[in-house]
Amino acid sequence: VFFTMGAILGPAIAFAPVYTVALAGPSGILAWPIAMVLIIPMALVYAELGTTWPKAGGVAYYPHKSNGPLVGAINGWASFVGYTLSGPVVIFALVEYLAYGIPSFYSNGTLTIYGILAAEGVLLLIFIVNILRIKHMGNINSVLTIVTIVLLAVMVIGLSLYIKPSNFNSQALGGFLPYGPTGLFAAITLTVFGYAGFRQPIDYSEEVKDPGKSIPLAIVISIVASAAIFSIEALVFTGAVSFAGFNLAPGSWSSFFAYSSPYATEAKSLDLGIIVVVAIVVAVIATFKDGYIYYGGSARVAHTLAKEDHYFPSSLSHLSEKGLPTYTIYLVLAITIVLLALGRSLATIIGIAVDALIVGY
């Protein structure tokens, strides 16, 4: 459960609830429970597959087994691209939150050269965690997930004290559906960025002692719990927001995309200094945690594409004495170094990453 929650509660907790509100206004709160209903049936299919054939990087194996090499190649490569693009998204999110305290990392909506160098440094730390045994990674993740949930609760409680009911339906702010049904549908789509982590236990299922018992329970509990967390986050942000505090015109919901640290900015506008610090710390911890989980998932998908389906060179199917897909861990490192060097910001790459994840689904 902690491993799945760790994957879901990554950079999404710092951005995704705000982004759904930016796309749909107050109705963006509903995007999370609606998407949960859509995700759970698909998640149960993943759980059944993951327990029937527990394989590392299994999401790249099942389409090949069910539908043959063409479908396997399309879906396997799509999964690898989606996972690999998630790495830069996670790292950009972390560095942009660090930029709140180190302004030289971020300027005019993009990372500076110092920000890019910091991103490469974060990638190196994520790589180091991934060359540890899965048991050690799991222990690290459990501690960081508990810390994330506790700090998140503190942030939510602090902001909830400033909720203004009028923010949810004021006509001066555009009403409950300021961008109409189109905005709500766009917000539902963006939730994929938050929920995508539910697949991670399946990618590590070959290394789980009792996948038949652990994986379905972990997936369902985690999706329901994270839906509640994301919905509450969106609700308190919407209720407590002051457009004047953000230097925005009333009803400019879409402008929240431009903020690299929306919860910290909101807390600052309310003179909640402690919550500013909590918002930044929780975002950094959660994002780093998500980074090494996605990195490992990407390496295991590549390993399966090489070992089971032969869509990658067979030499990449090598496992170390620790049972780790060492060669594909290095492959993901090389690709992500380049993506970070070419990337500019979270807002620039998140749309591409979400599209890639949806193609994988």
C-alpha positions in Angstrom: 0.0 0.0 0.0 2.8 2.4 0.9 4.6 1.6 -2.3 1.5 2.4 -4.4 0.7 5.5 -2.4 4.3 6.5 -2.7 4.0 6.4 -6.5 0.7 8.2 -6.6 1.5 10.9 -4.0 4.4 12.3 -5.9 4.7 15.7 -7.6 1.0 15.4 -8.3 0.2 16.5 -4.8 2.0 19.8 -5.3 0.5 20.7 -8.7 -2.2 18.4 -10.1 -5.1 19.5 -7.8 -4.3 23.1 -8.6 -4.0 22.3 -12.3 -7.5 20.7 -12.4 -8.9 23.9 -10.8 -6.9 25.9 -13.4 -8.6 24.0 -16.2 -12.1 23.8 -14.8 -12.4 26.3 -12.0 -14.2 25.0 -8.8 -15.7 22.1 -10.8 -12.1 20.8 -11.1 -12.7 19.3 -7.6 -15.1 16.8 -9.1 -12.5 15.6 -11.7 -10.8 13.4 -9.0 -13.8 11.3 -7.9 -15.0 11.0 -11.5 -11.6 9.9 -12.7 -11.4 7.4 -9.8 -14.6 5.7 -11.0 -13.0 5.4 -14.5 -9.6 4.2 -13.2 -10.7 1.5 -10.8 -12.1 -1.0 -13.3 -8.9 -0.7 -15.4 -6.8 -1.0 -12.2 -8.5 -4.3 -11.3 -7.6 -5.6 -14.7 -3.9 -4.6 -14.1 -4.1 -6.3 -10.7 -5.4 -9.5 -12.1 -2.7 -9.6 -14.7 0.0 -8.6 -12.2 -1.0 -11.5 -9.9 -1.4 -14.1 -12.7 1.9 -13.2 -14.4 4.1 -11.4 -11.8 6.8 -9.9 -14.0 9.0 -6.9 -13.6 7.8 -4.3 -16.0 4.7 -6.4 -16.7 2.7 -3.6 -18.4 4.9 -4.2 -21.4 4.4 -7.9 -21.4 0.6 -8.5 -21.1 -0.4 -6.9 -24.5 2.2 -9.1 -26.3 0.9 -12.2 -24.6 -2.8 -11.4 -25.3 -2.7 -9.9 -28.8 0.7 -10.7 -30.3 3.8 -8.8 -31.4 2.2 -5.8 -33.2 0.0 -4.8 -30.3 2.8 -5.7 -27.9 5.3 -3.5 -29.7 2.9 -0.5 -29.9 1.9 -0.7 -26.2 5.3 -1.7 -24.9 7.0 1.2 -26.5 4.2 3.5 -25.5 4.5 2.4 -21.9 8.3 2.9 -21.9 8.0 6.4 -23.4 5.3 7.4 -20.9 7.3 6.1 -17.9 10.6 7.7 -19.2 8.9 11.1 -19.8 7.6 10.9 -16.2 11.1 11.1 -14.9 11.8 14.7 -16.1 8.3 15.8 -15.0 9.1 14.6 -11.5 12.5 16.2 -11.4 11.4 19.5 -12.9 8.6 19.7 -10.3 11.1 19.1 -7.5 13.6 21.8 -8.7 10.8 24.3 -9.3 9.7 23.9 -5.7 13.3 24.3 -4.5 13.3 27.5 -6.6 10.9 29.0 -4.1 13.9 29.3 -1.7 16.6 29.4 -4.4 15.3 31.9 -7.0 18.4 31.4 -9.2 17.0 28.0 -10.3 13.9 29.4 -12.0 13.2 32.5 -14.1 10.5 33.7 -16.5 8.6 30.3 -16.3 11.6 28.1 -17.1 14.6 26.6 -15.3 17.9 28.5 -15.5 21.2 26.8 -16.2 21.6 26.4 -12.5 18.2 24.8 -12.3 19.1 22.3 -15.0 22.3 21.5 -13.1 20.3 21.0 -9.9 17.9 18.7 -11.9 20.8 16.6 -13.1 22.0 16.3 -9.4 18.6 15.1 -8.3 18.7 12.6 -11.1 22.0 11.2 -9.7 20.4 10.7 -6.3 17.5 8.9 -7.8 19.9 6.7 -9.7 21.7 5.8 -6.5 18.5 4.7 -4.8 17.6 2.5 -7.8 20.8 0.5 -7.6 19.9 -0.5 -4.1 18.0 -3.8 -3.4 14.2 -3.5 -3.7 13.9 -4.2 0.0 16.0 -1.1 0.9 14.1 1.0 -1.6 10.8 -0.1 0.0 12.0 0.8 3.5 13.1 4.2 2.3 9.8 4.7 0.5 7.6 3.7 3.5 9.3 6.3 5.8 9.0 9.0 3.2 5.4 8.2 2.4 4.4 8.5 6.1 6.2 11.8 6.3 4.4 13.0 3.1 1.0 12.2 4.4 1.6 13.8 7.8 2.9 17.0 6.3 0.1 17.1 3.7 -2.4 16.9 6.5 -0.8 19.8 8.3 -0.9 21.9 5.1 -4.5 21.0 4.3 -5.7 21.8 7.9 -3.8 25.1 7.8 -5.4 26.3 4.5 -8.9 24.9 5.4 -9.1 27.6 8.2 -9.4 30.2 5.5 -12.0 28.7 3.2 -14.5 31.2 1.8 -17.7 29.4 0.6 -18.3 32.1 -2.0 -15.2 31.0 -4.0 -17.1 27.9 -5.2 -20.0 29.5 -7.0 -19.5 33.2 -7.1 -20.6 34.6 -10.5 -17.9 37.3 -10.1 -15.4 34.5 -10.3 -17.1 32.7 -13.2 -19.4 30.4 -11.2 -18.9 26.7 -10.5 -18.2 25.9 -14.2 -16.3 28.9 -15.5 -15.0 27.0 -18.6 -18.0 24.8 -19.1 -18.1 21.0 -19.6 -15.0 21.2 -21.8 -12.9 22.5 -18.9 -14.2 19.7 -16.6 -13.3 17.0 -19.2 -9.8 18.5 -19.6 -9.4 18.4 -15.8 -10.5 14.7 -15.7 -7.9 13.9 -18.4 -5.2 15.6 -16.4 -5.9 13.5 -13.3 -4.0 10.7 -15.2 -0.9 12.5 -14.0 -2.0 11.9 -10.4 -3.4 8.4 -10.6 -0.8 6.9 -13.0 1.3 5.6 -10.1 -1.2 2.8 -9.4 0.5 0.7 -11.9 3.9 0.7 -10.2 3.3 -2.3 -7.9 2.7 -4.4 -11.1 6.1 -3.3 -12.5 7.8 -4.6 -9.3 5.5 -7.7 -8.9 8.2 -10.2 -9.7 10.1 -8.9 -6.6 7.0 -9.1 -4.2 6.7 -12.1 -1.9 2.9 -12.6 -2.2 1.6 -10.7 -5.2 -1.7 -12.4 -5.3 -2.6 -10.9 -1.9 -0.6 -7.7 -1.9 -1.1 -6.2 -5.3 -5.0 -6.0 -5.6 -5.3 -4.7 -2.1 -2.6 -2.1 -2.5 -4.0 -0.8 -5.8 -7.6 -0.4 -4.7 -6.9 1.1 -1.3 -4.4 3.5 -2.8 -6.6 4.8 -5.5 -9.5 5.4 -3.2 -7.3 7.1 -0.6 -5.5 9.2 -3.1 -8.8 10.3 -4.7 -9.9 11.6 -1.3 -6.5 13.3 -0.8 -6.5 15.0 -4.2 -10.1 16.1 -3.9 -9.5 17.7 -0.5 -6.4 19.4 -1.8 -8.3 20.9 -4.7 -11.2 21.9 -2.3 -9.0 23.7 0.2 -7.0 25.5 -2.5 -10.2 26.7 -4.2 -11.9 27.7 -1.0 -8.9 29.6 0.4 -7.6 31.2 -2.7 -7.4 35.0 -3.0 -7.0 36.2 -6.5 -5.6 39.5 -5.2 -3.1 37.6 -3.1 -1.8 36.0 -6.4 -2.0 39.5 -8.2 -4.6 38.1 -10.5 -7.9 39.4 -11.9 -10.9 37.8 -10.2 -11.9 34.6 -11.9 -8.5 34.1 -13.6 -8.5 30.4 -12.8 -6.3 29.4 -15.8 -3.5 31.6 -14.6 -2.7 29.2 -11.8 -0.7 27.2 -14.4 2.0 29.8 -14.2 2.9 29.3 -10.6 5.8 27.0 -9.8 4.7 26.6 -6.1 0.9 27.3 -5.9 0.3 26.0 -2.4 3.3 27.9 -0.9 2.2 31.0 -2.8 -1.3 30.7 -1.4 0.0 30.2 2.1 2.2 33.2 1.8 -0.8 35.3 0.6 -2.5 34.3 3.8 0.5 35.1 6.0 0.9 31.4 7.0 4.7 31.3 7.1 4.8 27.8 8.7 2.5 26.4 6.0 4.7 27.9 3.3 7.6 25.9 4.6 5.5 22.7 5.0 4.2 23.1 1.5 7.7 23.2 0.0 9.1 20.4 2.2 6.2 18.0 1.4 6.5 18.8 -2.3 10.2 18.1 -2.4 9.9 14.8 -0.4 6.9 13.5 -2.3 8.5 14.4 -5.6 11.8 12.8 -4.9 10.1 9.6 -3.7 8.0 9.5 -6.9 11.1 10.0 -9.0 12.9 6.9 -7.9 9.8 4.8 -8.2 9.1 5.9 -11.7 12.7 5.6 -12.7 12.7 2.0 -11.5 9.4 1.3 -13.3 10.9 2.6 -16.5 14.0 0.4 -16.2 11.8 -2.7 -15.5 9.6 -2.0 -18.5 12.7 -1.7 -20.7 14.0 -5.0 -19.2 10.8 -6.8 -20.1 10.8 -5.4 -23.6 14.3 -6.9 -24.0 13.7 -10.2 -22.1 10.2 -11.3 -22.9 9.2 -9.5 -26.1 12.6 -8.9 -27.8 11.6 -5.3 -28.7 14.8 -4.1 -27.2 18.3 -5.6 -27.6 18.5 -8.9 -25.7 21.7 -7.7 -23.9 19.5 -5.3 -21.9 17.8 -8.2 -20.2 20.8 -8.7 -17.9 20.1 -8.9 -14.1 22.7 -8.2 -11.5 23.5 -10.4 -8.5 20.9 -8.2 -6.5 18.3 -9.1 -9.1 18.3 -5.6 -10.6 18.0 -4.8 -14.3 21.3 -3.0 -14.2 21.7 -2.2 -17.9 18.3 -0.7 -18.3 18.8 1.4 -15.1 21.8 2.9 -16.9 19.8 3.2 -20.1 17.1 5.3 -18.3 19.9 7.4 -16.7 21.3 8.3 -20.1 18.0 9.1 -21.6 16.9 11.3 -18.7 20.1 13.2 -18.6 19.4 14.3 -22.2 15.7 15.1 -21.5 16.6 17.2 -18.6 19.2 19.1 -20.6 16.7 19.8 -23.3 13.7 20.5 -21.1 12.6 23.9 -19.8 9.9 23.5 -17.2 7.2 21.3 -15.7 4.5 23.3 -17.5 6.3 22.7 -20.8 6.6 18.9 -20.6 3.6 17.8 -18.5 1.2 17.8 -21.4 3.5 15.6 -23.5 4.0 13.2 -20.5 0.2 13.0 -19.9 -0.4 12.3 -23.6 2.3 9.5 -23.5 0.7 7.9 -20.4 -2.7 8.0 -22.0 -1.4 6.3 -25.2 0.1 3.6 -22.9 -3.4 3.0 -21.3 
